[in-house]
Amino acid sequence: MLQIEIEAVWRFRREGSPRTAIVMLGVLNEIRKTGKITSAASDAHLSYRHVWNLIEQWSEFFGTPLVETQRGKGTKLTAFGERLVWAGERMQARLGPQLENLAQELASEIKPFLEQRPSVIRVHASHGFAVAKLREFLDREPSIGVDLRYVSNQHSLVSLAQGACDLSGLHVPRGELRAQGLKACREWLDPREDRVIGFVTRDMGLMVARGNPLGIKSLHDLTGSKVRFVNRDHDSGTRLLFDQLLARHDIDEAKINGAQQIEFTHAAVAAYVASGMADACFGVEAAARQFGLDFIRILTEDYFFVCKRAFLETEPMRRILAIVRSADFQLAVGSLPGYTPSETGAVSTVKAFLEKMDAAS
């Protein structure tokens, strides 16, 4: 199946001048991580000389250096270079899922005009690292196309009920909030026609700067005067979960500095903290580790998929079940920080699913 990638390009232009500079932030980020221009050149598939010339051009355009080199100590970014890279990290984390959705919409539009027409599975699920990993495995299947749209927890169930998708993501917290989480999804689950498929568990909690300089240990600590918070968007399941936790622990959101500052993915809020623009956020452990942050676990969620009973009998769904049940996939998911395969690929009725969830509440 044809795959489409849409990427953001950072093009800078001075007002009143036709001159522009296209900055490859990936090159600067690799220098930040490795301290080596040779590594950045290799990663970008460019020569050392070419990369060095680009860096000099960018520095000349901005009128300030982006890197500094010290004999025997390698190369590091200047404060300006660091600021550029972290701005890019935040933008990529924020726009990545939206660009993937747009690319998928374009692929769906032109697919009828192409000769190759593999079976396409429409997946609506909240953004997460295990879902992205499943996408990687499905992309290796030449006979199966994937139309993956990132939507909120409840919206994915609505899509399934309305026939807008074939596979819907569903995540439910363990512990004190489980009953509340189940209540929100019961009305959209069809006991006769829907089937629930086990997938993974994931740890949720607070992400803070490395070393936890403000000594944040709990949700109550977010109300401290020195703590700057960045929140998820109101439509996300993670934001709903966070709001429920605040209510359960009698914490006034108005006392959290930055609670109205929002980003749209786990990676985006993590990048916001990693860049120094906030001190804490709430999300999955995998995002914290991706950006070198410390993580304070608050709870664990069970993540499932839901589909119609008839769809289970289709060849594309059989392939999905074979993939998620495979040792390779479960090993890949298990390598994601805070993620654990949990009855992955096991199919149950809605009645059995709800009974099991209720018993564990």
Disulfide bonds with the S-S distance in Angstrom:
none
